């Protein structure tokens, strides 16, 4: 079982960096969930490759991997749609000028 991806790890990191610069954090929250789902999926694959004591454990890991794969697909589709709705530059993975608002440093 493999996980199909629309976004590379680098693209997700760029989206995360954009949110660190600007006040729009919605895409980064989706991006972070995608990254976490990938980690969970990889963990389940590792568990499935290890010798198990009983068939129940195998089924548990398979089920978690299946549901994680479905959730990952939905979250990638959501990110794809959000980036389109907001008008992101897909070649640079850059937030559009119109919604950029720099985070102001807090003054004491």
Secondary structure by P-SEA (a helix, b strand, c coil): cbbbbcccaaaaaaaaaaaaaccccaaaaaaaaaaaaaaaaaaaaaaaacccccaaaaaaaaaaaaaaaaaaaaaaaaaaaaaaaacccccccccccccccccccccc
